[in-house]
Amino acid sequence: MMRKIYTNYGFFGLLRLIKDKILTVLFYPNARIVRFPVYIRGKKGIKGGERLTTGINLRIDIINSKEKKPFLIIGKNVEINDYVHIGVANGVTIGDNTLIASKVFISDHNHGCYNGEIQSSPNEKPISRVLKSEEINIGRNVWIGEFVSVLPGVTIGDGAIIGAMSVVTKDIPSNSIAVGSPARVIKVYSESTKKWKIIEK
């Protein structure tokens, strides 16, 4: 076992792995391994995370306010790779066994409101605009590819796959593959045939 780890990581990689494991046990005892550095604001808002695995430079911003107590719920056996940024002003849920590739952006909020009765003005500084948020729900067994953005109010169903560089602006049904900007469903899984079926345009 140790020989295999050494072969995969090399000497200095093995030292980093040992260091990260020790820090994980000290600061994130529910997790499998959290690779450092990691930046977390609002740690009290994180729930779950049993057997969590992360890559380096995970950034989590949980923005507390007087009106809301935002939360990030992480299911069991979730894997989050390098340079992922999760922004929470309301609520984000990530289901069991979900795999998130590197450089993914997940945010349940926007600086400003750009539809409805009262909208933000371009004359306002973006940082001063109202923070509008809607919960994000990511199901179980979801695979989110590299450079994906998941935007406010979205639900991604169980077993869904989001292709690399996609921008998820609306709900994605369970057991489907979605790609593009904005992401659209291109395949669905058939339980009867046990195959992925292409969706006709």
C-alpha positions in Angstrom: 0.0 0.0 0.0 2.7 2.5 1.0 4.8 1.5 -2.0 1.9 2.3 -4.3 1.3 5.7 -2.7 5.0 6.5 -3.0 5.0 5.4 -6.7 2.0 7.7 -7.3 3.1 10.7 -5.3 6.9 10.6 -5.1 8.9 11.5 -2.0 7.8 15.1 -1.6 4.3 14.4 -2.6 4.2 11.7 0.1 5.4 14.2 2.7 2.7 16.7 1.6 0.1 13.9 1.8 1.2 13.1 5.4 1.1 16.7 6.4 -2.4 17.2 4.9 -3.7 14.1 6.6 -2.4 15.3 10.0 -4.0 18.7 9.5 -7.3 17.1 8.3 -7.4 15.0 11.5 -6.8 18.1 13.6 -9.2 20.6 11.8 -11.6 18.5 9.7 -12.0 15.2 11.5 -15.1 14.1 9.5 -13.2 14.4 6.2 -11.1 11.8 4.5 -8.5 14.3 3.4 -8.4 18.1 2.9 -5.4 19.2 0.9 -3.9 22.5 2.0 -3.9 25.4 1.5 -7.7 25.8 1.9 -9.6 29.1 2.5 -12.9 28.9 4.4 -15.0 31.8 5.6 -18.0 31.0 7.8 -16.9 27.5 8.8 -19.9 27.2 11.2 -22.2 27.2 8.3 -20.8 23.9 6.9 -22.7 20.7 7.7 -21.8 17.1 6.9 -18.7 16.4 4.9 -18.2 12.8 6.1 -15.3 11.2 4.1 -14.9 14.5 2.2 -11.8 14.6 -0.2 -10.6 17.9 -1.5 -7.8 19.2 -3.8 -5.6 22.2 -3.1 -6.9 25.8 -2.9 -10.5 25.0 -2.1 -12.2 28.4 -1.4 -15.5 28.5 0.5 -17.2 31.9 1.3 -20.3 31.6 3.5 -21.6 35.2 3.9 -23.6 35.7 7.1 -26.1 38.5 7.5 -28.6 39.6 10.2 -31.4 38.2 8.1 -30.0 34.9 7.0 -27.9 32.0 8.4 -26.6 30.6 5.1 -25.5 26.9 5.0 -23.4 24.5 2.9 -24.4 20.9 3.3 -21.9 18.4 2.0 -23.0 14.8 1.7 -21.0 11.6 2.3 -18.0 10.7 0.1 -18.0 13.9 -1.9 -14.8 14.7 -3.9 -13.9 18.3 -4.7 -10.8 18.9 -6.8 -8.3 21.8 -7.1 -9.2 25.5 -7.1 -13.0 25.1 -6.6 -14.8 28.2 -5.3 -18.2 27.9 -3.5 -20.0 31.1 -2.6 -23.0 30.9 -0.2 -25.3 33.7 0.8 -28.4 31.4 1.2 -27.8 27.7 0.8 -25.9 25.1 -1.2 -26.5 21.4 -0.9 -24.1 18.8 -2.5 -25.4 15.2 -2.4 -23.5 12.0 -1.5 -20.8 10.6 -3.9 -20.7 13.7 -6.0 -17.5 14.4 -7.9 -16.5 18.0 -8.7 -13.6 18.6 -11.1 -11.1 21.4 -10.8 -11.7 25.1 -11.2 -15.5 24.8 -10.7 -17.5 27.9 -9.6 -20.7 27.4 -7.6 -22.5 30.5 -6.3 -26.0 30.9 -5.0 -25.9 34.7 -5.3 -25.4 37.7 -7.6 -24.3 41.3 -7.0 -27.5 43.0 -8.1 -31.0 42.1 -9.4 -31.5 42.1 -13.1 -35.1 41.1 -13.6 -38.5 41.7 -11.9 -40.0 45.0 -10.7 -37.0 46.5 -8.9 -33.7 46.1 -10.8 -30.1 47.2 -10.1 -28.7 50.2 -12.0 -25.4 50.0 -13.9 -24.6 53.4 -12.2 -24.3 51.6 -8.9 -20.9 50.1 -7.9 -21.3 46.3 -8.3 -20.0 45.7 -4.8 -22.7 48.0 -3.4 -25.6 46.4 -5.2 -28.2 44.3 -3.4 -27.1 40.7 -2.9 -29.7 38.5 -4.5 -29.6 34.8 -3.6 -31.4 31.5 -4.4 -30.6 28.0 -3.1 -28.6 25.6 -5.1 -29.3 21.8 -4.8 -26.8 19.3 -6.3 -28.0 15.7 -6.1 -26.3 12.4 -5.4 -23.8 10.8 -7.8 -23.4 14.0 -9.8 -20.3 14.6 -11.9 -19.4 18.2 -12.6 -16.7 18.7 -15.2 -13.8 21.2 -15.2 -14.4 24.9 -15.4 -18.2 24.5 -14.9 -20.2 27.4 -13.4 -23.3 26.6 -11.4 -25.5 29.7 -10.9 -28.2 30.7 -8.3 -31.5 28.8 -8.0 -30.3 25.7 -9.9 -31.2 22.1 -9.1 -29.0 19.4 -10.6 -30.7 16.0 -10.3 -29.2 12.7 -9.1 -26.8 11.0 -11.4 -26.5 14.0 -13.8 -23.3 14.8 -15.6 -22.3 18.4 -16.4 -19.7 18.7 -19.3 -16.6 20.8 -19.0 -16.8 24.6 -19.3 -20.7 24.5 -19.1 -22.7 27.3 -17.4 -25.7 25.9 -15.5 -28.4 28.5 -15.5 -31.5 26.3 -15.1 -32.5 22.9 -13.6 -30.9 19.8 -15.0 -32.9 16.6 -14.6 -31.7 13.4 -13.0 -29.7 10.9 -15.0 -29.0 13.3 -17.9 -25.9 14.8 -19.5 -25.9 18.5 -20.0 -23.3 20.7 -21.9 -22.8 24.2 -23.1 -23.4 27.8 -22.1 -26.1 27.9 -21.1 -26.1 24.1 -20.4 -28.7 22.0 -22.2 -29.5 18.3 -21.9 -28.0 16.2 -24.8 -28.4 12.7 -23.4 -30.6 10.8 -20.9 -30.0 7.4 -19.3 -32.6 4.7 -20.0 -33.1 2.2 -17.1 -34.7 -0.2 -19.5 -31.8 -0.4 -22.1 -29.1 0.6 -19.6 -27.7 3.0 -22.2 -27.5 6.8 -22.7 -29.9 8.0 -25.3 -29.2 11.1 -27.5 -31.9 13.9 -27.2 -33.1 15.0 -30.6 -32.8 18.8 -31.3 
